[in-house]
């Protein structure tokens, strides 16, 4: 018999848009199907990693079950990529209006941000996109059996969901991650926001403190500042975006300060007090103690893997509370019949990383025979992007590892030398590409530009296919585009090969040819 799973999911505010979202991602009238006798693959978690794994395996003929406890689509659709980028787009529109006079466009005084409409648009966009991840679509179009409920391993080849048991040949854990909780005295009592709750807001906090200067904190700091909050950003280290190049941190810090963000570096929150509707943060900077009074606090200091409550001990799957489920390079856990993918086990906590890794999992779990034909996670060339304005995109070796390596040649060009960036008035940024010694082999690159996330793909493709800057220099780029900065960097590499000896040889040849 089927099991009806009662709807216990709400997404504040439950307006028409969020009701539509829930109807797609956790339908209130959903009945779990009768389990098959055995599944080729049972997937726990219906975020990006789980959805791609389940749908891809089913398309190739596997009998697949997908289990989700909360909302299908996971963080990306519900509390990550989709809502944040919708909000960022509104914030960019605000900034464009504020800077319109620079382009000869006079905007009337008194133009205001309607924060409630910004957030309603966010909910509308999210609901529209959520249909792609809907339970009905995944079940009807791909033939995946969808089960709503809490999943746990109950035996070597069984997973329970409520009072139902799913038998599997292989299983995949794709349970994602959650916001890191900070042990700050008084934080829980004062109340705070995370990425899982901030997009539920309908009113703009007049004063907002953001704890954490990583990509989550920086994206939302700039966004809320532009939408009307007075943002205070507290970063424990001496620079924001510390995983990026120091030049990136310096540039973004200057931009943040210019936009009015109160940036506190080397600031460690000690305790928080609540006085009525106000929250007082006591923090330390060096030897000095300070306070800042705000209306809301947003904690954006990273993610922790979800690995609890799965019955992993029942099946010999090892997990670390900080690093997540232990996997090898083939995405296998310590139980060879159980795999893991996505934020619950990988250091790359990106949607596109989960997507790419899920494709590896399908091949390794279902189609590799006696270890032949397996793909490795370490073989991926992984780009990433921080969606500040300008965006910060990177691929290849982290900046810290580039600095540690010997014999690395770096070619850099500012957007101030690119015609399209000048005409756009968007010269804050650069492209930096690292080569391996005297070889034309790209080790990594950083692009800072308004649409750097679109521009990094050219370098990612070159790295994936073993192409160097010489190949990029020979690619014709449309003029004028900001992406021409990459071609200009490649030209710098070509010019570097024109050594004094080569110049002398060329001059001798041309004299002989006169």
C-alpha angles and dihedrals in degrees: 000000000000122000119226111217109206117230109253096156124109129167113201125264095035095207124145092281096052091042087056090048092053092045088060102037103034108008112207092220097046119138118200111235127243105272118248118245089255135349127219086218136010115194122200112206129031102218121116094292093048096043094050092045094048098041094042094049092047092050088057092053104268122140102238138184122195122198124198128176100190128008125345113236092051123215097331097061099032111030107002137039100008102047094036094052091047089054092044090053091056090048091052089052089054091051092048089055092048091051097039092107089067088067097046095264114129112209118199117252117258100042105160137195113239099209093185090057091046090056093043089055088050091054092046093051092045093050091049094050093043091071088076089064097040121139092231093053096046091048099042100037100037103025094237116154106233119208124184116205144070113308126207134167111252100174145355092289104013138088123188124216110183105309093337126097124211118199118206144185091203131009133200126204113210103158097142127208142287135219115280113250116225121220094226116149110249096008095116092046093049093047127230144198130242131182086273093062108021094082090059091070118117097178126054113241107238090214120026128181117201118197111206132043099214124110095288094048095044096047093050095040092059092041096052092042090055092045093055111278123122098232126205112192116200115197120182094207130061095260141025123245089026093178089064130073115289087242088060092051092048093050096047092046090055091048093047093051091046090053091053103259111149099229117199113188124189086020119149118191109226105177142342130220129192119219108181107298093345128089120207117205116201110201139172126229110183107306094339128093120214141172134213125192118215142163097227138017123212118196112206107162102129143278137292123207120255106232104132127107096019097112091242091157088062092064104032097255112151122213137179118216092228104030097037130219112001113244137169126228090278093056092252119143122216085280104069093212093055123069133187131206140175131019094343091070113005130087090218103077097186130121092233090049090054090049094050094045092049089061089054090050093054092054096043097044100042111021109029111098119203088344093304116134097018121150126217128229090217089063092071121106100216124199123186137186137204109211100219119127105285096031121231114218127180139177133180128010116018116249091251092057093046089056091052096051124092124233099016118156117207127197118194134180128181121227086234085078094053116090097213092051089052093050090046092049089234104120097136100109147051146205120241123184127185124210129197105251114286092343124098092236119129113227097178146322143209124206122188113189139117090270099025091138089066093043099052091068092078091059093042090055091048091052093046092052096040095249122147138204090279089065092046090050089058093052113098110232120198113254124259106025132126088233086070086084088078092052090048090053088051089051089054088056091049091051090050089062090058093089125178089261092052090047091051091048092049092048091051091050093049093048089053090050096053 
